[in-house]
Amino acid sequence: MDFSNNKEKDKQLFSFEVFPPKKDSNIETIYKTLEELKDLNPDFISVTYGAGGREAGNSKTCEIASIIKDKYNIIPVAHLTCVNSSKAEVDAELTNLKKHGIKNILALRGDIVPDIERKNDFAHASDLINYINEHSQGYFEIFGACYPEVHVDAPDIITDISNLKKKVEAGAGHLISQLFFDNGKFYDFCEKARIAGINVPIEAGIMPVTNKKQIERMVTMCGASLPSKFVKVLQRYEYAPEALRDAGIAYAIDQIVDLLSNGVDGIHLYTMNNPYVAKKINDAVRNLFL
């Protein structure tokens, strides 16, 4: 995704994330989701590589990204993980993406899963980014992930920022943050990143909460903290699904309004394949993007 020749290159972006269903039998659900999301005109839609590693849906990532590009004329960003991949497997993925005209990749290390053998070709996302740059002759635009509350495997923020700078120096020209619920932590992170010389766009990753157990599982995996204001929402509406959904939407909208008014580079909405939630948020904030 290259905005270098775009008059609106400095605009605040609004993008979505979707994921392939875990079972091929449910693949039609993602098509229905995309059909509804297309009318919201996102700047791009990213497609995950499948939860938990190579066996959870990565074969569908390119297929879904192609539909986003060819059927809906929206820029797709294909996730690509490397911790369980050999160089030959990454080469095959890159060849497939290029064959289908997919030019944007979110390069990630991926989850370390105990029952999946870890390969030794790529230890970190920066290794994958460097490899893509060296072997693609500039074909791909590369995105990287960042962690406002420190990557779960990093010992401290200084180390994490240093690792993030390696990603940017390797060729990541755009960053998308892990989910967070405390905007103050995101602002602190961005300030530290800029001081370290990381000057590429940083989109804020926002996940609307619609299910208490789901979000507790997510924060356990990624290390995001839960502010007391947010915890009260979960506790109050835990057993009222529609109320929790609406409260979660309201909380996300409040976050986004604050982020946009503070000049964030963009919002990346983790839709969880829920077009209803995405539409509600889009309707509330779309006119705020400048």
Backbone as numpy.savetxt, mean C-alpha at the origin, in Angstrom:
# Nx Ny Nz CAx CAy CAz Cx Cy Cz
4.51 5.07 -12.71 3.65 6.25 -12.71 4.54 7.47 -12.71
4.65 8.14 -13.83 5.57 9.25 -13.98 4.78 10.54 -14.17
4.90 11.45 -13.20 4.20 12.73 -13.28 5.13 13.85 -13.75
6.32 13.48 -14.25 7.31 14.50 -14.58 6.84 15.44 -15.68
5.97 14.95 -16.56 5.47 15.80 -17.64 4.00 16.15 -17.43
3.53 16.00 -16.22 2.13 16.23 -15.91 1.99 17.57 -15.20
1.10 18.43 -15.70 0.90 19.73 -15.09 0.43 19.61 -13.65
-0.13 18.43 -13.31 -0.65 18.24 -11.96 0.30 17.37 -11.13
1.58 17.40 -11.46 2.53 16.51 -10.79 2.64 16.79 -9.29
2.28 18.01 -8.87 2.39 18.35 -7.45 1.08 18.15 -6.69
0.06 17.63 -7.36 -1.23 17.46 -6.69 -1.17 16.34 -5.67
-2.07 16.41 -4.70 -2.17 15.35 -3.70 -2.88 14.16 -4.34
-2.26 12.99 -4.22 -2.80 11.79 -4.86 -3.81 11.09 -3.97
-4.73 10.38 -4.62 -5.70 9.55 -3.91 -5.70 8.20 -4.61
-5.24 7.18 -3.91 -5.08 5.86 -4.52 -5.69 4.79 -3.62
-5.91 3.60 -4.21 -6.54 2.50 -3.49 -5.65 1.26 -3.54
-5.87 0.37 -2.57 -5.26 -0.96 -2.61 -6.36 -2.01 -2.62
-6.19 -3.01 -3.48 -7.06 -4.18 -3.49 -6.19 -5.42 -3.39
-6.81 -6.56 -3.10 -6.04 -7.79 -3.00 -6.76 -8.94 -3.71
-6.00 -9.87 -4.29 -6.62 -11.04 -4.92 -7.27 -11.90 -3.85
-8.45 -12.46 -4.12 -9.06 -13.40 -3.18 -8.13 -14.59 -2.94
-8.18 -15.15 -1.73 -7.30 -16.26 -1.41 -7.63 -17.51 -2.20
-8.89 -17.65 -2.61 -9.30 -18.83 -3.36 -9.72 -18.42 -4.77
-9.26 -19.17 -5.75 -9.63 -18.87 -7.13 -11.13 -18.87 -7.34
-11.83 -19.65 -6.54 -13.28 -19.73 -6.69 -13.97 -18.42 -6.34
-13.25 -17.54 -5.64 -13.82 -16.25 -5.25 -13.34 -15.10 -6.12
-12.67 -15.42 -7.23 -12.04 -14.38 -8.04 -13.05 -13.37 -8.58
-14.29 -13.81 -8.79 -15.30 -12.88 -9.32 -15.54 -11.71 -8.38
-15.28 -11.89 -7.09 -15.54 -10.81 -6.14 -14.65 -9.60 -6.41
-13.41 -9.82 -6.83 -12.52 -8.70 -7.09 -12.96 -7.94 -8.33
-13.53 -8.67 -9.31 -14.01 -7.99 -10.51 -15.18 -7.06 -10.17
-16.05 -7.52 -9.29 -17.17 -6.68 -8.86 -16.67 -5.46 -8.09
-15.64 -5.68 -7.27 -15.07 -4.57 -6.51 -14.49 -3.52 -7.45
-13.73 -3.95 -8.44 -13.12 -3.01 -9.38 -14.17 -2.26 -10.18
-15.24 -2.96 -10.53 -16.31 -2.32 -11.29 -16.89 -1.13 -10.52
-16.95 -1.25 -9.20 -17.48 -0.16 -8.38 -16.42 0.89 -8.08
-15.18 0.48 -7.91 -14.12 1.43 -7.58 -13.75 2.32 -8.76
-13.95 1.84 -9.97 -13.50 2.58 -11.15 -14.15 3.96 -11.23
-15.40 4.07 -10.79 -16.12 5.34 -10.88 -15.59 6.38 -9.91
-14.72 5.97 -8.97 -14.15 6.91 -8.00 -12.90 7.58 -8.55
-12.45 7.16 -9.72 -11.33 7.78 -10.43 -10.07 7.95 -9.57
-9.56 6.88 -9.00 -8.32 7.00 -8.23 -7.14 7.29 -9.14
-6.08 7.85 -8.58 -4.88 8.11 -9.37 -4.19 6.81 -9.74
-4.28 5.81 -8.89 -3.82 4.47 -9.23 -4.43 3.48 -8.26
-4.39 2.20 -8.62 -4.84 1.12 -7.75 -3.71 0.12 -7.64
-3.30 -0.17 -6.41 -2.27 -1.19 -6.21 -2.92 -2.53 -5.94
-2.23 -3.59 -6.34 -2.74 -4.95 -6.20 -1.72 -5.76 -5.40
-2.12 -6.29 -4.27 -1.17 -6.98 -3.40 -0.70 -8.29 -4.04
0.38 -8.79 -3.47 1.00 -10.01 -3.97 0.44 -11.26 -3.30
-0.55 -11.07 -2.45 -1.14 -12.21 -1.77 -0.66 -12.26 -0.34
-1.59 -12.38 0.61 -1.23 -12.38 2.03 -0.41 -13.59 2.38
0.69 -13.36 3.11 1.44 -14.47 3.67 2.42 -15.15 2.74
2.70 -14.56 1.57 3.74 -15.17 0.75 3.30 -15.55 -0.64
4.10 -16.38 -1.30 3.91 -16.66 -2.71 2.68 -17.48 -3.02
2.16 -18.22 -2.07 1.11 -19.17 -2.40 -0.29 -18.63 -2.15
-0.40 -17.34 -1.83 -1.70 -16.81 -1.43 -2.32 -15.88 -2.45
-2.00 -16.05 -3.72 -2.72 -15.26 -4.70 -1.86 -14.48 -5.66
-0.52 -14.60 -5.60 0.33 -13.78 -6.44 0.11 -14.02 -7.93
-0.34 -15.23 -8.32 -0.56 -15.52 -9.74 -1.65 -14.64 -10.32
-2.50 -14.08 -9.49 -3.59 -13.24 -9.95 -3.23 -11.75 -9.96
-2.08 -11.40 -9.37 -1.73 -9.98 -9.27 -1.62 -9.33 -10.64
-0.87 -9.95 -11.54 -0.70 -9.40 -12.87 -2.03 -9.37 -13.63
-2.81 -10.43 -13.48 -4.11 -10.50 -14.17 -5.01 -9.34 -13.74
-5.08 -9.09 -12.44 -5.93 -8.02 -11.92 -5.39 -6.65 -12.33
-4.06 -6.49 -12.26 -3.45 -5.23 -12.67 -3.73 -4.94 -14.14
-3.73 -5.99 -14.96 -4.00 -5.82 -16.39 -5.43 -5.35 -16.63
-6.36 -5.89 -15.86 -7.76 -5.46 -15.98 -7.91 -3.99 -15.59
-7.25 -3.60 -14.52 -7.29 -2.21 -14.07 -6.80 -1.28 -15.18
-5.72 -1.70 -15.85 -5.14 -0.87 -16.92 -5.95 -0.91 -18.20
-6.27 -2.11 -18.66 -6.86 -2.26 -19.99 -8.36 -2.00 -20.02
-9.07 -2.44 -19.00 -10.53 -2.29 -19.00 -10.97 -0.95 -18.44
-10.26 -0.47 -17.41 -10.72 0.73 -16.72 -9.82 1.94 -16.94
-8.72 1.76 -17.65 -7.81 2.86 -17.97 -7.32 3.59 -16.72
-7.07 2.81 -15.67 -6.52 3.33 -14.43 -5.11 2.77 -14.27
-4.21 3.56 -13.73 -2.83 3.10 -13.54 -2.81 2.01 -12.47
-2.25 0.84 -12.78 -2.10 -0.22 -11.79 -0.68 -0.22 -11.21
-0.58 -0.59 -9.95 0.72 -0.79 -9.32 0.72 -2.22 -8.76
1.57 -3.06 -9.29 1.61 -4.47 -8.88 2.60 -4.65 -7.74
2.15 -5.24 -6.64 3.06 -5.57 -5.55 3.95 -6.74 -5.98
5.20 -6.70 -5.53 6.12 -7.80 -5.80 6.98 -8.01 -4.56
6.90 -9.20 -3.97 7.70 -9.51 -2.78 8.87 -10.41 -3.17
9.88 -10.45 -2.29 11.10 -11.16 -2.69 11.64 -12.16 -1.67
11.18 -12.13 -0.43 11.82 -12.94 0.60 11.73 -14.43 0.30
10.68 -14.84 -0.40 10.51 -16.25 -0.74 10.74 -16.52 -2.22
11.47 -15.59 -2.88 11.66 -15.70 -4.32 13.14 -15.81 -4.69
13.42 -16.60 -5.69 14.76 -16.65 -6.27 14.86 -15.57 -7.35
16.05 -15.30 -7.82 16.21 -14.34 -8.91 15.46 -14.81 -10.16
15.47 -16.10 -10.39 14.78 -16.65 -11.56 13.28 -16.41 -11.46
12.73 -16.57 -10.26 11.29 -16.34 -10.06 10.94 -14.87 -10.21
11.79 -13.99 -9.70 11.56 -12.56 -9.87 11.65 -12.19 -11.35
12.63 -12.76 -12.04 12.75 -12.51 -13.49 11.47 -12.89 -14.21
10.90 -14.04 -13.83 9.66 -14.50 -14.47 8.51 -13.53 -14.20
8.44 -13.04 -12.96 7.38 -12.07 -12.61 7.55 -10.78 -13.41
8.79 -10.29 -13.49 9.05 -9.05 -14.22 8.73 -9.21 -15.70
9.07 -10.35 -16.26 8.76 -10.62 -17.67 7.26 -10.63 -17.90
6.53 -11.24 -16.98 5.07 -11.30 -17.11 4.44 -9.91 -17.01
4.92 -9.12 -16.06 4.40 -7.77 -15.90 4.68 -6.93 -17.15
5.89 -7.03 -17.64 6.25 -6.26 -18.84 5.43 -6.70 -20.04
5.19 -8.00 -20.15 4.39 -8.54 -21.24 3.00 -7.93 -21.26
2.47 -7.66 -20.08 1.12 -7.10 -19.97 1.11 -5.58 -19.84
2.25 -4.97 -20.03 2.31 -3.51 -20.01 2.19 -2.89 -18.64
2.49 -3.65 -17.59 2.43 -3.13 -16.23 3.78 -2.49 -15.92
3.79 -1.19 -15.67 5.04 -0.46 -15.55 5.36 -0.02 -14.11
4.44 -0.24 -13.20 4.63 0.23 -11.83 4.63 -0.93 -10.86
5.65 -0.97 -10.00 5.82 -2.05 -9.04 6.01 -1.48 -7.64
5.28 -2.04 -6.67 5.56 -1.76 -5.26 6.43 -2.91 -4.78
7.72 -2.63 -4.59 8.70 -3.66 -4.25 8.79 -3.83 -2.74
8.54 -5.05 -2.27 8.47 -5.34 -0.85 9.31 -6.56 -0.49
9.76 -6.60 0.75 10.42 -7.83 1.21 9.40 -8.95 1.29
8.25 -8.68 1.89 7.23 -9.70 2.08 7.31 -10.31 3.47
6.26 -11.01 3.84 6.18 -11.64 5.16 7.08 -12.87 5.22
7.74 -13.03 6.34 8.51 -14.24 6.59 7.57 -15.27 7.22
7.27 -16.32 6.48 6.31 -17.33 6.92 7.07 -18.61 7.29
6.89 -19.09 8.52 7.67 -20.24 9.00 7.58 -21.48 8.11
6.41 -21.76 7.53 6.26 -22.99 6.77 6.57 -22.82 5.28
7.09 -21.64 4.90 7.52 -21.43 3.52 9.03 -21.19 3.54
9.75 -21.98 2.76 11.21 -21.87 2.76 11.65 -20.50 2.27
12.50 -19.87 3.04 13.02 -18.56 2.67 14.19 -18.72 1.70
14.14 -17.95 0.60 15.24 -17.98 -0.35 16.32 -16.98 0.08
17.50 -17.09 -0.50 18.63 -16.28 -0.07 19.04 -15.20 -1.06
18.32 -15.08 -2.18 18.73 -14.12 -3.20 18.45 -12.67 -2.81
17.39 -12.45 -2.04 17.02 -11.10 -1.64 16.72 -11.08 -0.14
17.52 -10.34 0.60 17.29 -10.25 2.04 16.37 -9.10 2.40
16.40 -8.04 1.59 15.65 -6.83 1.91 14.97 -6.27 0.66
13.99 -5.41 0.88 13.30 -4.78 -0.24 14.27 -3.95 -1.08
15.24 -3.33 -0.42 16.23 -2.53 -1.17 17.00 -3.39 -2.16
17.24 -4.65 -1.82 17.91 -5.57 -2.74 17.05 -5.81 -3.98
15.76 -5.99 -3.75 14.84 -6.20 -4.88 14.76 -4.95 -5.75
14.67 -3.78 -5.12 14.59 -2.53 -5.88 15.82 -2.35 -6.75
16.98 -2.59 -6.17 18.22 -2.46 -6.92 18.27 -3.46 -8.08
17.79 -4.68 -7.83 17.80 -5.71 -8.87 16.87 -5.33 -10.03
15.68 -4.84 -9.68 14.74 -4.43 -10.74 15.35 -3.31 -11.59
15.94 -2.34 -10.94 16.54 -1.22 -11.67 17.66 -1.67 -12.58
18.47 -2.61 -12.10 19.61 -3.06 -12.88 19.20 -3.91 -14.08
18.04 -4.58 -13.98 17.66 -5.55 -15.01 16.48 -5.13 -15.88
15.92 -3.94 -15.64 14.73 -3.55 -16.40 15.00 -2.41 -17.38
16.25 -1.91 -17.41 16.60 -0.80 -18.31 15.63 0.39 -18.17
15.22 0.64 -16.93 14.38 1.80 -16.67 12.92 1.64 -17.04
12.50 0.41 -17.36 11.10 0.20 -17.78 10.14 0.44 -16.63
10.48 -0.01 -15.44 9.55 0.04 -14.31 9.75 1.29 -13.45
8.63 1.84 -13.00 8.63 2.85 -11.94 8.46 2.08 -10.63
9.33 2.33 -9.67 9.34 1.52 -8.46 8.87 2.30 -7.25
7.93 1.71 -6.53 7.42 2.25 -5.28 8.04 1.45 -4.13
8.12 2.08 -2.96 8.59 1.39 -1.77 7.64 1.61 -0.62
7.75 0.77 0.40 6.92 0.91 1.60 7.72 1.61 2.70
6.99 2.31 3.58 7.63 2.92 4.74 6.73 2.74 5.96
7.32 2.93 7.13 6.66 2.52 8.37 6.69 3.65 9.40
5.61 4.42 9.51 5.57 5.56 10.43 5.90 5.22 11.88
5.64 3.96 12.27 5.91 3.57 13.66 7.00 2.52 13.74
7.89 2.51 12.75 9.07 1.66 12.67 8.69 0.23 12.25
9.43 -0.29 11.31 9.23 -1.67 10.86 9.39 -2.62 12.04
8.57 -3.64 12.09 8.58 -4.55 13.24 9.92 -5.25 13.44
10.72 -5.36 12.39 12.02 -6.03 12.51 13.18 -5.06 12.72
12.88 -3.75 12.71 13.95 -2.77 12.91 14.12 -2.49 14.40
15.35 -2.35 14.88 15.57 -2.13 16.31 15.18 -0.73 16.78
15.19 0.26 15.86 14.87 1.63 16.26 14.58 2.46 15.01
14.10 3.68 15.24 13.70 4.56 14.14 14.90 4.97 13.28
16.06 5.15 13.90 17.24 5.57 13.15 17.62 4.50 12.13
17.63 3.25 12.58 17.94 2.14 11.66 16.90 2.04 10.56
15.63 2.21 10.93 14.55 2.09 9.96 14.64 3.18 8.90
14.90 4.42 9.31 15.04 5.51 8.36 16.25 5.28 7.45
17.33 4.76 8.03 18.52 4.45 7.24 18.21 3.40 6.18
17.45 2.37 6.56 17.06 1.34 5.60 16.14 1.91 4.52
15.27 2.83 4.92 14.36 3.45 3.96 15.15 4.27 2.94
16.17 4.96 3.42 17.00 5.75 2.51 17.69 4.85 1.49
18.06 3.65 1.91 18.67 2.69 0.99 17.69 2.33 -0.13
16.40 2.20 0.22 15.40 1.90 -0.81 15.33 3.04 -1.84
15.32 4.26 -1.34 15.22 5.41 -2.24 16.47 5.53 -3.10
17.62 5.34 -2.49 18.87 5.41 -3.25 18.97 4.28 -4.27
18.31 3.16 -3.99 18.30 2.04 -4.93 17.37 2.28 -6.11
16.42 3.23 -5.94 15.55 3.55 -7.07 14.08 3.70 -6.77
13.67 3.62 -5.51 12.25 3.83 -5.19 11.93 5.33 -5.29
11.04 5.68 -6.20 10.74 7.09 -6.41 9.45 7.55 -5.78
8.80 6.67 -5.02 7.51 6.99 -4.42 7.32 6.04 -3.24
6.88 6.55 -2.11 6.70 5.72 -0.92 5.24 5.70 -0.49
4.81 4.54 -0.01 3.47 4.37 0.55 3.64 3.86 1.97
2.97 4.50 2.91 3.16 4.12 4.31 2.29 2.96 4.73
2.76 2.25 5.74 1.95 1.27 6.43 0.80 2.00 7.11
-0.26 1.29 7.42 -1.41 1.91 8.08 -1.01 2.49 9.44
-1.71 3.52 9.86 -1.51 4.12 11.18 -2.81 4.81 11.58
-2.97 5.05 12.87 -4.19 5.67 13.39 -3.93 6.95 14.18
-2.67 7.31 14.28 -2.27 8.52 14.99 -1.49 9.39 14.01
-2.12 10.46 13.52 -1.47 11.30 12.51 -0.18 11.93 13.03
-0.12 12.18 14.33 1.08 12.77 14.90 2.30 11.92 14.64
2.14 10.61 14.72 3.26 9.70 14.47 3.69 9.76 13.00
2.73 9.93 12.11 3.07 10.06 10.69 3.84 11.34 10.44
3.40 12.44 11.03 4.10 13.71 10.85 5.53 13.65 11.39
5.69 13.03 12.55 7.03 12.88 13.13 7.94 12.07 12.21
7.37 10.99 11.67 8.13 10.14 10.76 8.56 10.92 9.51
7.62 11.65 8.92 7.93 12.40 7.70 9.03 13.43 7.96
8.97 14.08 9.09 10.00 15.06 9.43 11.37 14.40 9.51
11.45 13.25 10.15 12.72 12.53 10.26 13.21 12.07 8.88
12.27 11.62 8.04 12.64 11.17 6.70 13.21 12.32 5.88
12.58 13.48 5.95 13.06 14.64 5.20 14.43 15.09 5.70
14.61 15.09 7.01 15.92 15.46 7.58 17.01 14.52 7.08
16.64 13.24 6.89 17.60 12.24 6.41 17.86 12.35 4.92
17.17 13.27 4.25 17.39 13.46 2.83 16.51 12.64 1.93
15.42 12.11 2.48 14.46 11.35 1.69 13.41 12.34 1.18
13.48 12.64 -0.11 12.66 13.73 -0.65 11.62 13.27 -1.68
11.39 11.98 -1.79 10.37 11.48 -2.72 8.99 11.60 -2.06
7.91 11.58 -2.85 6.56 11.65 -2.27 6.31 10.51 -1.28
5.61 10.84 -0.19 5.23 9.84 0.82 3.72 9.87 0.97
3.06 8.83 0.50 1.61 8.74 0.67 1.28 8.11 2.01
0.24 8.62 2.64 -0.21 8.11 3.93 -1.18 6.96 3.73
-0.87 5.81 4.32 -1.73 4.64 4.20 -2.82 4.65 5.26
-4.06 4.67 4.83 -5.20 4.75 5.75 -6.09 3.52 5.59
-6.36 2.85 6.71 -7.26 1.69 6.68 -8.51 1.98 7.52
-9.66 2.08 6.89 -10.91 2.24 7.65 -11.23 0.96 8.42
-11.58 1.09 9.66 -11.86 -0.07 10.50 -13.32 -0.48 10.38
-13.54 -1.72 10.02 -14.91 -2.23 9.95 -15.09 -3.48 10.80
-13.98 -4.00 11.36 -14.04 -5.24 12.12 -12.95 -5.20 13.19
-13.32 -5.36 14.45 -12.37 -5.24 15.55 -11.28 -6.31 15.51
-11.66 -7.56 15.30 -10.67 -8.63 15.27 -9.70 -8.46 14.12
-10.24 -8.02 12.99 -9.40 -7.82 11.82 -8.33 -6.78 12.08
-8.71 -5.66 12.66 -7.74 -4.60 12.88 -6.75 -4.98 13.97
-7.19 -5.73 14.97 -6.26 -6.18 16.00 -5.21 -7.12 15.41
-5.63 -7.95 14.47 -4.69 -8.84 13.80 -3.69 -8.03 12.96
-4.20 -7.02 12.27 -3.34 -6.20 11.42 -2.30 -5.45 12.24
-2.72 -4.84 13.34 -1.76 -4.05 14.13 -0.73 -4.95 14.80
-1.11 -6.19 15.10 -0.15 -7.13 15.64 0.94 -7.44 14.62
0.55 -7.54 13.37 1.50 -7.84 12.30 2.40 -6.66 11.96
1.83 -5.44 11.98 2.60 -4.29 11.48 3.12 -3.37 12.58
2.65 -3.55 13.81 3.17 -2.75 14.91 2.54 -1.39 15.09
1.44 -1.10 14.41 0.79 0.20 14.57 0.14 0.30 15.96
0.20 1.49 16.54 -0.39 1.70 17.86 -1.84 2.15 17.72
-2.59 1.95 18.78 -4.01 2.33 18.79 -4.21 3.45 19.81
-4.47 4.68 19.35 -4.72 5.79 20.27 -5.96 5.53 21.11
-6.02 6.14 22.28 -7.16 5.92 23.18 -8.48 6.29 22.51
-8.48 7.34 21.71 -9.70 7.75 20.99 -10.18 6.63 20.09
-9.24 5.96 19.44 -9.57 4.87 18.54 -10.04 3.64 19.31
-9.37 3.34 20.41 -9.73 2.18 21.24 -11.15 2.32 21.75
-11.54 3.53 22.12 -12.91 3.76 22.61 -13.93 3.46 21.53
-13.62 3.78 20.29 -14.51 3.46 19.18 -14.68 1.95 19.07
-13.56 1.22 19.13 -13.62 -0.24 19.02 -14.43 -0.85 20.16
-14.20 -0.37 21.36 -14.88 -0.92 22.53 -16.37 -0.60 22.53
-16.69 0.60 22.12 -18.08 1.05 22.13 -18.93 0.27 21.13
-18.38 0.01 19.96 -19.19 -0.53 18.87 -18.79 -1.95 18.44
-18.02 -2.63 19.28 -17.50 -3.95 18.93 -18.60 -4.92 18.49
-19.75 -4.87 19.16 -20.81 -5.85 18.88 -21.97 -5.24 18.07
-21.69 -4.10 17.44 -22.68 -3.46 16.57 -22.01 -3.22 15.21
-22.03 -4.22 14.33 -21.25 -4.17 13.09 -21.45 -2.92 12.23
-22.72 -2.52 12.04 -22.97 -1.35 11.20 -22.48 -0.08 11.88
-22.65 0.00 13.18 -22.17 1.17 13.92 -20.66 1.25 13.87
-19.98 0.10 14.03 -18.53 0.09 13.97 -18.05 0.48 12.57
-18.72 -0.02 11.57 -18.37 0.35 10.19 -18.46 1.86 10.00
-19.58 2.43 10.42 -19.78 3.87 10.24 -18.81 4.69 11.08
-18.54 4.22 12.30 -17.57 4.92 13.16 -16.17 4.82 12.56
-15.85 3.66 11.99 -14.55 3.48 11.36 -14.38 4.38 10.15
-15.44 4.53 9.37 -15.42 5.43 8.22 -15.21 6.87 8.70
-15.94 7.26 9.74 -15.83 8.62 10.27 -14.41 8.89 10.79
-13.82 7.91 11.47 -12.47 8.08 12.00 -11.47 8.25 10.85
-11.62 7.43 9.80 -10.72 7.53 8.64 -10.87 8.88 7.95
-12.11 9.35 7.81 -12.35 10.66 7.20 -11.67 11.76 8.01
-11.80 11.68 9.32 -11.18 12.67 10.20 -9.66 12.67 10.01
-9.06 11.49 9.94 -7.63 11.38 9.68 -7.25 12.03 8.35
-8.00 11.70 7.31 -7.69 12.18 5.97 -7.81 13.69 5.87
-8.87 14.26 6.44 -9.04 15.71 6.42 -7.84 16.40 7.06
-7.41 15.89 8.20 -6.26 16.47 8.89 -4.99 16.32 8.05
-4.79 15.16 7.46 -3.60 14.93 6.65 -3.57 15.84 5.43
-4.69 15.95 4.74 -4.74 16.80 3.55 -4.53 18.27 3.89
-5.12 18.71 4.99 -4.97 20.12 5.38 -3.53 20.43 5.79
-2.78 19.39 6.16 -1.37 19.56 6.50 -0.44 19.29 5.32
-1.02 19.16 4.12 -0.22 19.09 2.91 0.41 17.75 2.60
-0.19 16.66 3.07 0.36 15.33 2.78 0.42 15.12 1.26
1.41 14.32 0.83 1.58 14.08 -0.61 0.43 13.29 -1.21
-0.23 12.48 -0.41 -1.34 11.70 -0.94 -1.89 10.76 0.11
-3.03 10.18 -0.23 -3.71 9.20 0.63 -3.82 7.89 -0.14
-3.34 6.82 0.48 -3.48 5.48 -0.10 -4.46 4.73 0.77
-5.64 4.46 0.24 -6.72 3.87 1.01 -6.70 2.35 0.89
-6.50 1.69 2.03 -6.57 0.23 2.07 -8.05 -0.16 2.08
-8.58 -0.47 0.91 -10.02 -0.66 0.76 -10.52 -1.95 1.35
-9.63 -2.95 1.55 -10.03 -4.28 1.99 -11.12 -4.85 1.07
-11.04 -4.44 -0.21 -12.00 -4.89 -1.24 -13.45 -4.55 -0.88
-13.62 -3.45 -0.17 -14.95 -3.03 0.26 -15.32 -1.72 -0.43
-15.97 -1.77 -1.58 -16.28 -0.54 -2.32 -17.24 0.39 -1.59
-18.11 -0.17 -0.74 -19.04 0.68 0.02 -18.26 1.66 0.89
-17.28 1.15 1.61 -16.48 1.99 2.50 -15.68 3.00 1.68
-15.09 2.53 0.58 -14.30 3.44 -0.26 -15.15 4.57 -0.82
-16.37 4.25 -1.22 -17.26 5.28 -1.76 -17.63 6.31 -0.71
-17.94 5.86 0.49 -18.31 6.78 1.56 -17.18 7.77 1.85
-15.96 7.24 1.90 -14.81 8.09 2.18 -14.53 9.01 1.00
-14.60 8.46 -0.20 -14.39 9.28 -1.39 -15.36 10.46 -1.44
-16.63 10.19 -1.18 -17.64 11.25 -1.23 -17.36 12.36 -0.23
-16.78 11.97 0.92 -16.55 12.95 1.98 -15.29 13.80 1.76
-14.29 13.24 1.07 -13.00 13.94 1.01 -12.54 14.34 -0.38
-13.20 13.87 -1.42 -12.69 14.05 -2.77 -12.40 15.52 -3.10
-13.25 16.44 -2.69 -13.06 17.85 -3.03 -11.92 18.52 -2.24
-11.34 17.78 -1.31 -10.27 18.36 -0.47 -8.88 18.18 -1.08
-8.78 17.37 -2.13 -7.48 17.12 -2.74 -7.10 18.30 -3.64
-5.93 18.86 -3.40 -5.45 20.02 -4.16 -4.17 19.69 -4.91
